[in-house]
Amino acid sequence: MRLTSEARAALDREGLSRREFLRHSGLLIVSFSAMGVSSPASGGQTGAAAAGIDAGQLDSWLAIAADGTVTGYTGKCELGQGMHTAQVQLIAEELSIPIERVRLAECDTAVTPDQGTTSGSQSTPTNFNSRNLGLAAATARETLIQRASRRLGVVRDQLTVVEGMITSHIDPSKTVSYGEILAGERFSIALDVNAKRKPHQEWTVLGRSVPRVDMPAMVTGQLEYVQNIRVDGMLHGRVVRPPAIGATLVNVDERSVAGLPGVVKVVARHNFVGVVCEKPWQAIRAARALKATWSPGTKLPAQATFYDHMRRQPSRDTLVVDSGDVESTLRQAATIVRATYLHPYQMHGSVGTSCAVADVRGDRATIWSPTQSAYPLRNTTAMILNLPPASVRVIYARGSGCYGINGADTVSYDAAVLSQAVGRPVRVQLSRQDEMAWENYGYPYVVDQRVGLDEAGTIVAWDCETWSAALGGRPGYGTPGNVVTGALIGLQPAALEPRANPPAPTSFNNGSNAAPSYVRGCVGATCGGTGAVKSERVLAHTIRSPFFTGPLRSPNRLQNTFAHECFIDELAARVKADPVEYRLRHLKDPRLIDVLKAAVNAAGWDTRPSPGPGRQPTSLVSGRGLACVLYEGDNGYCALVAFVNVIAATGQIAVTRLVASQDCGPISSPDGMRNQIEGGALQGLSRALGEAVTWDDTKVTSIDWQTYRSLSMSADVPVIESVLIDRPEEAAMGAGETTITLTAAAVGNAVFDATGVRIREVPFTPDRIRAALATRG
């Protein structure tokens, strides 16, 4: 995309509204062509209303051109998970039109409604259930049929819709198209909360696998990623990060780059330092040559003893659930079993480094960003630039894969700060080191488990205590200091106030899967858990992290579920029960039971206790393990069976087969769901087998692909089989973070089944496996 200053000025002179250009563009309307055509929105409030986009009005969600082309407006971005196509399917289904007639504009604060952040497997629940885009499409269909009824003089019940044509089935000569009814005009009505959604029995587009509508552009190089965006007059920036955590800027010697070609400006703001040059290589060279003096920084806790360090820090404590009788029940138990599980910092480690383009001119700014949070980024960028939010436009452009918060937001701030300093558009792409050393890592965890068993080996009490470290996170609508650039320019991250005496919970919220699947989750008379154990307590401690942290695919849920699902296996082994049978003994949610049974049936589960009989480490041993969870306590049922081979001499683990079952309510696209299952499982495998952030006394040391070990492109990929459970009568749930939540636990349980040794710390490196086998003897 190349938007010249002359084109921008011409559009502004014409005073085009946010929809006029799009309506009269016909088939030219595509999500990325909307980037450069509408002038920034007006208004000053937070949220969609700030752009004059009222999410309660149908016109904020849908527009129909005279030729019958339908444009949807969504605040949920395509991050590679197929949501673009799924939302196109949703619109096509509800309006009874071919997919080819649907265009989608996504995550542009001048065009689309504010739907917060695309995250947490919430895109499908948000738009496919009773609100937002699904409701808008249903409202549009009902409205068009009503208007056709008046126009044709035919009662509504005699009208049918086929491919955007409304026709009387009594008199086929009476027909009118969507385009003829609206003639390119607005609907000018509110969303109708009573508009009936199309029943699943009538689906012809949803519930079927369709080719991804964005794939042709992706594979032919026509899809414009943020790294490819060029704006007239654009310069190139590079940031200079501190050499140590906590280091502050003493001074910058601009003379050190004065003689280098292409240098436009050195920018220093508080502890933020960057250079702007005419060309990318010039910016890289200038950033390397620039002499900046920094304070020594903060001594970091030793990595070797970091988990012990976490236990000793002041913490903010939260009681997730507390039946009040755990201690007394444990005193009466026949057996008490304890175990501790450890999970490290891990990073997104996006293959492509984060990039953004900013054009800040006087009192207006446009940011092309791969952010998952267009409106929140608009507000926080406005804070950084000291502009009103209405003067900032954020346009989503696809970038490096993420599923959380990599450098997308912070590089957007980098570009905005540098652009404001020079008054011209600036493109910034982070270096590999800057991305990996300063991104918001996934949370490290310590999980202490303590369970009481009765004489029959049944769980009578479950006590869980966790420690995690956090600093920053998503910037949200008002905390740009939650990422490194905001903090460097002097803005503070969200505060973490210690609290030693947490209040009793007022409701059961298992959004972080802090409570295991096998407890009742009772607060007062209301129980929201999926299990049968009545005596329950989960206490969570959050400490301040030395590094920035934030959501990494299945944040908290993966770490907690790893500990819970491995520990239930330990308990089953303790009482010599089959792991499936033992889980079923303590589960009560029928849908979780169903996915568990579906996975083990498809896997051909060998019913027996773990480890297998006579399992002693030899040159090669094999095993199977499983895990199950209701993700976030309400957002997707999943079970996973893993088959592994372990080479005892080397400690190498080969995962040979994964079988997943999933129930997320109605299935919009079977292929889309399989893609999520497979992608999540593979990313989970990478995190389980090799990924961990490392550091020394002052800085992060895992800053490239040699020092941060993710699954390589040449790795052997296991066979992955998916069992899809379709429940069209249920509410739609998410599918993006289910299998990844289970992978480490299922693989860890399979390793135990193969070797008889329990690995309670992620990742399962060869060194760790060999050490465990040596300890066992």
C-alpha positions in Angstrom: 0.0 0.0 0.0 1.4 3.4 -0.9 -0.7 6.4 0.3 0.8 9.7 -0.8 0.4 12.9 1.1 -1.4 14.3 -1.9 -4.0 11.5 -1.8 -4.5 11.9 1.9 -5.0 15.7 1.5 -7.5 15.1 -1.4 -9.6 12.8 0.6 -9.6 15.2 3.6 -10.6 18.0 1.3 -13.5 16.0 0.0 -14.8 15.4 3.5 -15.5 11.7 2.9 -17.3 10.0 5.8 -16.0 6.8 7.2 -18.4 4.8 5.1 -19.0 6.9 2.0 -15.8 5.9 0.3 -16.3 2.2 1.2 -19.9 2.1 0.0 -19.2 3.6 -3.4 -16.0 1.5 -3.9 -18.1 -1.7 -4.8 -15.9 -4.7 -5.0 -12.8 -2.7 -4.2 -13.8 -2.9 -0.5 -11.3 -5.2 1.2 -10.0 -5.2 4.7 -6.6 -3.8 3.8 -7.8 -1.3 1.2 -9.7 0.5 4.0 -6.3 1.5 5.5 -5.7 4.6 3.6 -9.1 6.0 2.6 -11.1 7.2 5.6 -10.0 10.3 7.5 -9.4 9.8 11.2 -12.4 9.7 13.4 -13.7 12.5 15.5 -14.9 12.6 19.0 -13.2 12.2 22.4 -14.6 9.4 24.4 -13.0 6.1 25.2 -14.3 3.2 23.1 -16.2 2.9 19.8 -18.2 6.0 20.5 -15.0 8.0 20.4 -14.8 7.5 16.7 -18.5 8.1 16.1 -19.0 4.4 15.9 -21.9 3.4 18.0 -21.8 -0.4 18.5 -25.5 -0.3 19.2 -26.2 0.7 15.7 -26.4 -1.7 12.8 -24.5 0.6 10.5 -21.5 0.3 12.7 -21.3 -3.4 11.8 -22.6 -3.8 8.3 -23.0 -1.9 5.0 -24.6 -3.1 1.8 -23.6 -1.6 -1.5 -26.0 -1.1 -4.5 -24.5 -4.2 -6.2 -25.3 -6.3 -3.2 -21.8 -6.6 -1.8 -21.8 -6.7 2.0 -19.1 -5.2 4.1 -18.7 -6.3 7.7 -16.8 -4.3 10.3 -15.2 -6.2 13.1 -13.0 -5.4 16.0 -11.6 -8.9 16.1 -8.4 -9.2 14.0 -7.1 -12.1 11.9 -3.9 -13.3 13.6 -3.4 -16.3 11.5 -6.1 -18.4 13.3 -8.7 -18.1 10.5 -11.1 -15.7 12.2 -11.3 -13.6 9.1 -12.8 -16.4 7.1 -15.0 -17.5 10.1 -16.5 -14.1 10.4 -17.1 -13.9 6.6 -18.9 -17.3 7.0 -21.0 -15.9 9.8 -22.1 -12.9 7.8 -22.7 -15.0 4.6 -24.8 -17.5 6.6 -27.0 -15.0 8.5 -27.6 -13.0 5.3 -28.0 -16.0 3.0 -25.5 -14.8 0.5 -22.4 -16.4 -1.1 -19.1 -15.9 0.7 -17.7 -14.2 -2.4 -20.0 -11.2 -1.8 -18.7 -10.5 1.7 -15.8 -8.1 2.5 -14.4 -7.6 5.9 -12.8 -4.5 7.4 -11.1 -5.3 10.7 -9.5 -3.5 13.6 -9.3 0.1 12.3 -10.3 2.7 14.8 -11.7 5.0 12.0 -13.9 2.2 10.6 -14.6 -0.6 13.0 -16.3 -0.9 16.4 -14.3 -1.2 19.5 -14.2 -4.9 20.6 -11.2 -4.5 22.8 -8.4 -7.0 22.3 -8.4 -10.0 20.0 -7.3 -12.5 22.6 -8.2 -15.3 25.1 -10.2 -17.4 22.6 -12.9 -14.8 22.8 -13.4 -13.8 19.2 -15.9 -16.7 18.5 -17.9 -16.3 21.8 -18.0 -12.5 21.3 -19.3 -12.4 17.7 -21.0 -15.8 17.2 -23.4 -15.9 20.1 -26.0 -13.4 21.0 -24.2 -10.1 20.5 -22.1 -8.0 18.1 -21.4 -9.2 14.6 -23.8 -12.2 14.7 -26.6 -10.1 16.1 -25.9 -7.4 13.5 -26.2 -9.8 10.6 -29.4 -11.3 12.0 -30.8 -7.7 12.5 -29.9 -6.9 8.9 -31.6 -9.9 7.5 -34.8 -9.3 9.5 -34.8 -5.6 8.6 -34.3 -6.3 4.9 -37.1 -8.9 4.8 -39.4 -6.5 6.6 -38.6 -3.7 4.1 -39.0 -6.1 1.2 -42.4 -7.1 2.6 -43.6 -3.5 2.5 -42.1 -2.9 -0.9 -43.5 -6.0 -2.6 -46.8 -6.0 -0.8 -46.2 -9.5 0.4 -46.6 -10.8 4.0 -43.3 -11.7 5.6 -44.0 -15.4 6.0 -44.3 -15.7 2.2 -40.8 -14.4 1.6 -37.6 -16.4 1.2 -34.0 -15.3 0.8 -31.6 -17.0 -1.6 -28.2 -15.4 -2.4 -29.4 -12.0 -1.4 -32.6 -12.0 -3.3 -35.9 -11.8 -1.4 -38.7 -13.6 -3.3 -42.3 -14.5 -2.7 -42.7 -18.2 -2.9 -46.3 -17.6 -3.8 -45.6 -15.3 -6.7 -41.9 -15.6 -7.9 -42.3 -12.5 -10.0 -42.2 -10.5 -6.8 -38.6 -10.3 -6.0 -36.1 -7.6 -4.8 -32.4 -7.7 -4.0 -30.6 -6.4 -0.9 -28.9 -3.9 -3.0 -32.1 -2.6 -4.4 -33.7 -2.2 -1.0 -30.9 -0.2 0.5 -29.5 1.4 -2.7 -26.2 2.1 -0.9 -27.9 4.0 1.9 -27.6 3.4 5.7 -29.8 1.1 7.7 -30.2 3.8 10.4 -31.5 1.4 13.0 -30.3 0.0 16.3 -29.4 -3.7 16.7 -32.4 -5.7 17.6 -31.7 -8.0 20.5 -34.7 -10.0 19.5 -33.6 -10.7 16.0 -33.6 -14.4 15.5 -30.4 -16.1 14.5 -30.6 -18.7 11.7 -31.1 -22.2 13.3 -28.2 -24.6 12.7 -30.5 -27.0 10.8 -30.6 -24.4 8.0 -26.9 -23.7 7.9 -25.4 -23.9 4.4 -22.2 -21.9 5.0 -21.4 -22.2 8.7 -20.6 -25.7 10.0 -18.7 -26.5 6.8 -15.0 -26.2 5.9 -14.4 -23.5 3.3 -11.1 -22.4 1.9 -9.6 -19.5 3.8 -10.5 -16.3 1.9 -7.2 -14.7 2.7 -5.0 -17.6 1.7 -4.6 -16.8 -2.0 -3.2 -13.4 -1.2 -1.0 -14.9 1.4 0.6 -17.6 -0.8 1.0 -15.3 -3.8 2.7 -12.5 -1.9 -0.2 -10.1 -2.3 -1.2 -9.8 1.3 0.4 -6.8 2.8 2.0 -7.4 6.1 3.0 -4.5 8.3 6.6 -5.1 7.4 5.8 -4.3 3.8 3.9 -1.1 4.3 5.4 2.0 2.7 4.2 5.6 3.1 5.3 8.6 1.1 8.2 10.3 2.7 8.8 7.4 5.1 12.0 7.3 7.2 13.4 4.3 9.1 14.0 4.1 12.9 16.0 1.9 15.2 15.8 1.8 19.0 18.8 1.6 21.4 17.7 -0.4 24.5 19.5 -0.3 27.8 22.4 -2.7 28.2 21.0 -4.0 31.5 17.7 -4.4 33.3 17.0 -1.3 35.3 19.7 0.8 33.7 18.9 4.5 33.2 20.3 6.9 30.6 23.1 9.2 31.7 23.9 10.9 28.4 23.9 10.4 24.6 26.8 11.5 22.4 25.1 12.6 19.1 28.6 13.4 17.7 29.2 9.6 17.6 26.9 9.3 14.5 27.2 12.8 13.1 29.4 11.6 10.2 27.3 8.6 9.2 25.3 8.8 6.0 21.5 9.2 6.2 21.2 10.1 9.9 18.2 12.5 10.3 17.9 12.7 14.1 18.9 11.1 17.4 15.9 11.0 19.7 16.3 10.7 23.5 13.3 11.0 25.8 13.8 10.0 29.4 15.4 6.5 29.1 14.2 6.0 25.5 16.8 6.3 22.8 16.4 5.9 19.1 17.8 7.0 15.7 16.0 8.0 12.5 17.6 7.6 9.2 16.8 7.7 5.5 17.3 4.0 4.9 16.9 0.8 7.1 20.6 -0.2 6.9 21.6 3.3 7.9 19.4 3.1 10.9 20.9 -0.2 12.0 24.4 1.1 11.6 23.7 4.3 13.5 22.1 2.5 16.4 25.2 0.3 16.7 27.5 3.3 16.5 25.6 5.6 18.8 27.5 6.1 22.1 25.1 6.2 25.0 26.1 6.1 28.7 23.9 4.2 31.1 23.8 3.6 34.8 24.8 0.1 36.0 21.2 -1.3 36.3 19.7 -3.7 38.8 21.3 -7.0 39.9 18.9 -9.8 38.9 18.1 -12.8 41.1 20.1 -15.9 40.3 18.3 -18.1 37.7 19.5 -21.3 39.5 17.5 -20.4 42.6 14.8 -18.2 41.1 11.9 -20.5 42.1 13.0 -20.3 45.7 13.4 -16.5 45.3 9.7 -16.3 44.2 8.5 -17.9 47.4 10.3 -15.2 49.5 9.0 -12.1 47.8 6.1 -9.9 48.9 3.0 -11.0 47.0 -0.5 -10.1 46.2 -2.5 -13.1 47.4 -5.8 -14.3 46.0 -8.1 -17.1 47.2 -9.6 -18.7 44.2 -11.7 -21.1 46.3 -11.8 -22.2 49.9 -14.2 -24.6 51.4 -12.8 -23.8 54.9 -12.3 -27.4 55.9 -9.1 -28.5 54.0 -6.9 -28.7 57.1 -9.4 -30.7 59.1 -10.1 -33.0 56.2 -6.4 -33.6 55.6 -5.9 -34.5 59.2 -8.4 -37.3 58.7 -7.1 -38.6 55.4 -5.5 -42.0 55.2 -2.7 -40.7 53.0 -1.3 -37.2 52.1 0.5 -36.8 48.8 2.6 -33.7 48.0 4.4 -32.5 44.9 5.8 -29.3 43.4 5.8 -28.3 39.8 7.9 -25.6 38.1 7.4 -23.6 34.9 9.9 -21.1 33.5 9.6 -17.8 31.8 8.9 -18.4 28.1 8.7 -16.0 25.2 6.6 -15.6 22.1 9.8 -15.8 20.0 8.0 -14.7 16.8 9.9 -15.8 13.7 9.6 -12.4 12.2 10.5 -9.5 14.5 7.8 -6.9 15.3 7.4 -3.9 13.0 5.1 -0.8 12.9 4.8 2.4 10.8 3.7 5.7 12.4 2.9 9.0 10.7 2.7 11.7 13.4 2.1 15.2 11.9 1.3 18.0 14.3 -1.9 17.2 16.1 -2.8 14.0 14.2 -1.3 10.5 14.1 -1.8 7.3 12.1 -0.3 4.1 13.2 -0.1 0.9 11.1 0.4 -1.8 13.7 0.1 -5.6 14.2 -1.4 -5.0 17.6 -4.2 -7.2 18.9 -5.6 -4.2 20.6 -6.4 -1.4 18.1 -8.5 0.8 20.3 -6.5 0.3 23.5 -3.3 1.1 21.4 -5.0 4.2 20.1 -5.6 5.5 23.6 -2.2 4.7 25.0 -0.4 6.0 22.0 -2.4 9.3 22.5 -1.0 9.4 26.1 2.6 8.9 24.8 2.2 11.6 22.2 0.2 14.0 24.4 -2.7 14.0 21.9 -6.4 13.4 22.4 -7.4 9.8 21.4 -9.6 11.1 18.7 -6.6 12.5 16.9 -4.9 9.1 16.7 -5.9 6.4 14.2 -4.7 2.8 14.6 -4.9 0.5 11.5 -4.3 -3.1 12.1 -1.9 -4.8 9.7 -0.9 -8.4 10.0 2.6 -9.0 11.4 4.5 -11.6 13.2 2.5 -14.5 14.7 1.9 -13.9 18.4 -1.1 -15.2 20.4 -0.4 -12.9 23.3 1.8 -9.8 23.5 5.1 -9.9 21.6 6.7 -6.6 20.5 3.7 -5.4 18.5 2.5 -2.7 20.9 6.0 -1.6 22.1 7.3 -1.2 18.5 4.2 0.8 17.7 5.1 3.2 20.5 8.7 3.2 19.2 7.6 4.3 15.7 5.2 6.9 17.1 7.8 8.5 19.3 10.3 8.7 16.5 7.8 10.0 14.0 6.7 12.7 16.3 10.3 13.8 16.8 10.9 14.2 13.1 7.5 15.1 11.8 7.6 12.5 9.1 6.4 8.9 8.8 8.8 6.4 10.4 9.0 2.6 10.1 10.6 0.7 12.9 11.4 -3.0 12.9 13.0 -4.5 16.0 16.2 -6.4 15.9 16.2 -10.0 17.0 18.0 -9.1 20.2 15.7 -6.2 21.0 12.6 -8.3 20.4 13.7 -11.3 22.5 15.4 -9.4 25.3 12.6 -7.0 26.0 9.3 -8.6 25.1 6.6 -9.5 27.7 7.4 -13.0 28.7 4.9 -15.7 29.8 4.6 -16.1 33.5 6.9 -18.3 35.6 5.2 -20.6 38.1 5.7 -22.6 41.2 2.8 -24.9 42.1 2.7 -26.7 45.4 0.1 -29.5 45.5 -1.2 -31.3 48.6 -3.9 -33.9 48.4 -5.5 -36.2 51.0 -6.7 -39.7 50.0 -9.0 -42.0 51.8 -8.5 -45.8 52.2 -9.8 -46.5 48.8 -7.5 -44.0 47.2 -10.2 -41.4 46.4 -9.4 -37.8 46.8 -11.0 -36.2 49.9 -9.2 -32.8 49.9 -7.2 -30.8 47.4 -5.0 -28.0 48.5 -3.1 -26.0 45.9 -0.8 -23.0 46.4 0.9 -21.2 43.6 3.5 -18.4 43.1 3.8 -16.5 39.8 5.7 -13.4 38.8 4.2 -10.5 36.8 5.2 -7.1 35.6 3.2 -5.0 33.1 1.2 -6.9 30.5 -1.1 -5.6 27.8 -1.2 -1.8 28.0 -5.0 -1.8 27.9 -6.6 1.6 27.5 -4.5 3.5 30.0 -1.2 1.8 31.0 1.5 2.2 28.2 4.1 1.6 30.9 3.2 -2.1 30.8 5.6 -2.6 27.9 9.2 -1.5 27.6 8.9 1.6 25.5 6.2 3.1 27.7 8.3 2.4 30.8 11.5 3.9 29.1 9.7 7.2 28.4 8.8 7.4 32.1 5.3 5.9 32.4 4.8 3.3 35.1 3.5 -0.2 34.7 0.3 -1.3 36.4 0.9 -1.4 40.2 1.2 -4.7 42.0 0.3 -4.0 45.6 1.1 -6.8 48.1 -1.8 -8.3 49.9 -1.1 -10.9 52.6 -4.7 -11.5 53.8 -6.9 -12.1 50.7 -10.6 -11.7 51.1 -12.8 -14.7 50.7 -14.0 -15.2 47.1 -17.5 -14.0 46.3 -17.8 -16.2 43.2 -16.0 -19.0 41.6 -13.8 -17.7 38.7 -11.5 -20.3 37.2 -10.4 -18.1 34.3 -6.8 -19.0 35.0 -7.5 -22.7 35.6 -6.0 -22.2 39.0 -8.4 -24.7 40.4 -8.0 -28.3 39.2 -10.7 -29.9 37.1 -11.5 -32.3 40.0 -12.8 -29.9 42.6 -16.4 -28.7 42.9 -15.5 -25.0 42.9 -18.1 -24.0 45.5 -18.5 -20.5 46.8 -21.5 -20.4 49.1 -24.3 -22.5 47.7 -23.1 -22.1 44.1 -20.6 -24.6 42.6 -18.9 -23.9 39.3 -16.2 -26.5 39.1 -16.1 -29.6 36.9 -15.1 -32.1 39.7 -16.5 -33.9 42.7 -13.9 -33.1 45.5 -15.7 -31.1 48.1 -12.8 -30.0 50.4 -10.8 -27.6 48.3 -8.5 -24.6 48.6 -6.5 -22.7 46.0 -4.3 -19.8 47.1 -2.4 -17.8 44.5 0.6 -15.5 45.2 1.7 -13.0 42.6 5.0 -11.3 43.0 6.7 -8.5 41.0 8.7 -9.9 38.1 12.2 -8.6 37.3 11.2 -8.8 33.6 8.2 -7.6 31.7 5.5 -10.3 31.5 2.2 -10.7 29.8 -0.2 -13.1 28.1 1.5 -15.9 26.1 -0.9 -18.3 24.5 -2.9 -19.9 27.4 -1.4 -17.5 30.0 -1.5 -19.0 33.6 -3.9 -21.8 32.3 -1.1 -23.8 30.7 1.1 -23.6 33.8 -1.7 -24.4 36.2 -3.0 -27.2 34.1 0.4 -28.7 33.7 0.6 -29.0 37.5 -2.9 -30.3 38.0 -3.0 -32.9 35.2 0.5 -34.3 36.1 -0.5 -34.5 39.8 -3.7 -36.3 39.1 -1.6 -38.8 37.2 0.7 -39.1 40.2 -2.2 -39.8 42.4 -3.5 -42.5 40.0 -0.1 -44.1 40.0 0.1 -44.0 43.8 -3.1 -46.0 44.1 -2.3 -48.1 41.0 -5.4 -47.0 39.1 -5.6 -46.4 35.3 -5.2 -42.6 34.7 -8.5 -42.4 32.7 -10.5 -44.4 35.3 -9.0 -42.3 38.1 -10.0 -39.0 36.4 -13.5 -40.3 35.7 -13.8 -41.1 39.4 -13.4 -37.4 40.3 -15.2 -35.7 37.4 -18.8 -34.6 37.3 -19.1 -32.3 34.2 -20.7 -34.5 31.5 -19.1 -32.6 28.6 -15.6 -32.9 30.1 -16.2 -36.6 30.6 -17.3 -36.9 27.0 -14.2 -35.2 25.6 -12.0 -37.4 27.8 -13.7 -40.6 26.6 -13.7 -39.4 23.0 -9.9 -38.9 23.1 -9.0 -42.1 24.7 -11.3 -44.1 22.5 -9.8 -42.6 19.4 -6.3 -43.2 20.7 -7.0 -46.8 21.5 -6.0 -46.3 25.1 -4.3 -49.2 26.9 -6.2 -49.4 30.1 -3.7 -50.1 33.0 -1.9 -48.2 35.7 1.2 -46.1 34.9 4.0 -46.8 34.5 3.7 -49.9 32.4 4.5 -53.2 34.0 8.2 -53.9 34.4 9.2 -50.5 32.8 12.9 -50.1 33.3 14.9 -47.7 31.3 16.4 -49.4 28.3 17.7 -48.0 25.0 14.2 -47.1 23.9 11.0 -47.0 26.0 7.5 -46.0 24.9 4.6 -44.6 26.9 1.2 -42.9 26.7 -0.2 -40.1 28.8 -3.2 -37.8 28.8 -4.7 -34.6 30.1 -8.1 -32.8 30.0 -9.5 -29.4 31.0 -12.4 -27.0 30.6 -10.3 -24.1 29.3 -10.8 -20.9 31.5 -13.5 -22.8 33.3 -16.1 -22.0 30.6 -14.4 -21.7 27.2 -13.8 -25.0 25.5 -13.6 -28.6 26.6 -10.5 -30.5 25.5 -8.6 -33.8 26.1 -5.3 -34.8 24.7 -3.5 -38.2 24.6 0.2 -38.2 23.8 2.4 -41.1 22.7 6.2 -40.8 23.2 9.4 -42.7 22.8 12.3 -41.9 25.2 15.9 -42.8 24.5 17.3 -43.4 27.9 21.0 -43.0 26.9 20.5 -39.5 25.5 17.3 -38.3 27.3 15.7 -37.5 24.0 11.9 -37.5 23.8 10.2 -38.2 20.5 6.4 -37.4 20.6 5.1 -39.8 17.9 1.3 -39.3 18.1 -1.2 -36.8 19.6 -4.9 -37.4 19.7 -7.1 -34.5 20.7 -10.8 -34.2 21.2 -12.6 -30.9 21.5 -16.0 -29.5 22.3 -16.4 -25.8 21.7 -20.2 -25.8 21.1 -21.2 -25.4 17.5 -18.4 -25.9 15.0 -18.2 -23.0 12.5 -15.5 -24.5 10.4 -14.2 -28.1 11.0 -11.0 -27.4 9.2 -10.5 -24.2 11.1 -11.0 -26.1 14.4 -8.5 -28.7 13.3 -6.0 -26.0 12.4 -6.3 -24.6 15.9 -5.9 -28.0 17.6 -2.9 -28.9 15.5 -1.2 -25.5 15.8 -1.8 -25.3 19.6 -0.5 -28.8 20.1 2.7 -28.1 18.2 3.4 -24.8 19.9 2.7 -26.6 23.2 5.2 -29.3 22.2 7.8 -26.6 21.6 7.2 -25.1 25.0 7.2 -28.4 26.7 10.4 -29.8 25.2 12.8 -26.8 24.9 11.7 -23.3 25.6 13.0 -21.3 28.6 14.2 -17.7 29.0 17.7 -17.4 30.4 19.6 -14.5 32.1 22.8 -13.6 34.0 23.3 -11.0 36.7 22.1 -8.0 34.6 20.4 -9.0 31.4 18.5 -11.6 29.4 20.9 -14.0 27.5 18.4 -15.9 25.4 18.4 -13.5 22.5 18.6 -15.6 19.4 17.7 -19.1 18.0 20.9 -20.6 19.5 20.1 -19.4 23.0 16.4 -19.8 22.9 15.4 -23.3 21.9 12.0 -23.5 20.2 10.9 -26.4 18.0 13.0 -26.3 14.9 11.7 -26.3 11.3 13.5 -29.7 10.8 11.9 -31.3 13.9 10.0 -34.5 13.5 6.3 -33.7 13.7 4.0 -36.2 15.4 0.9 -37.5 13.8 -2.0 -35.3 15.1 -5.5 -36.7 15.1 -8.5 -34.5 16.0 -11.9 -35.6 17.3 -14.4 -32.8 16.9 -17.5 -32.9 19.0 -20.2 -30.7 17.5 -22.9 -29.2 19.9 -24.9 -26.8 17.8 -27.4 -26.2 20.5 -24.8 -24.9 22.9 -23.2 -21.5 23.1 -20.1 -21.0 21.0 -16.8 -21.3 22.8 -13.2 -20.6 21.9 -10.8 -23.0 20.3 -7.5 -21.2 20.0 -5.9 -22.1 23.3 -7.3 -25.5 24.3 -4.8 -28.1 23.2 -1.7 -26.0 24.0 -3.0 -25.9 27.6 -2.7 -29.7 27.8 0.4 -30.6 25.8 3.1 -30.3 28.5 1.0 -32.4 31.0 0.1 -35.1 28.5 3.7 -35.4 27.3 5.0 -35.4 30.9 2.5 -38.1 31.9 3.6 -40.2 28.8 7.3 -39.8 29.8 6.4 -41.1 33.3 4.5 -44.0 31.8 7.5 -44.9 29.6 10.3 -44.5 32.1 8.8 -44.5 35.6 10.4 -41.1 36.4 8.3 -38.0 37.0 9.6 -34.8 35.5 8.0 -31.9 37.4 9.8 -29.0 35.7 9.3 -27.6 32.2 11.0 -27.9 29.7 11.7 -31.6 29.5 15.2 -31.2 28.2 17.5 -34.2 27.5 19.7 -33.2 30.4 16.7 -33.1 32.8 15.6 -36.6 31.6 19.0 -38.1 31.9 19.4 -36.7 35.4 16.0 -38.1 36.5 16.9 -41.5 35.1 20.3 -41.5 36.8 18.7 -40.6 40.1 16.3 -43.5 39.8 19.2 -45.7 39.0 
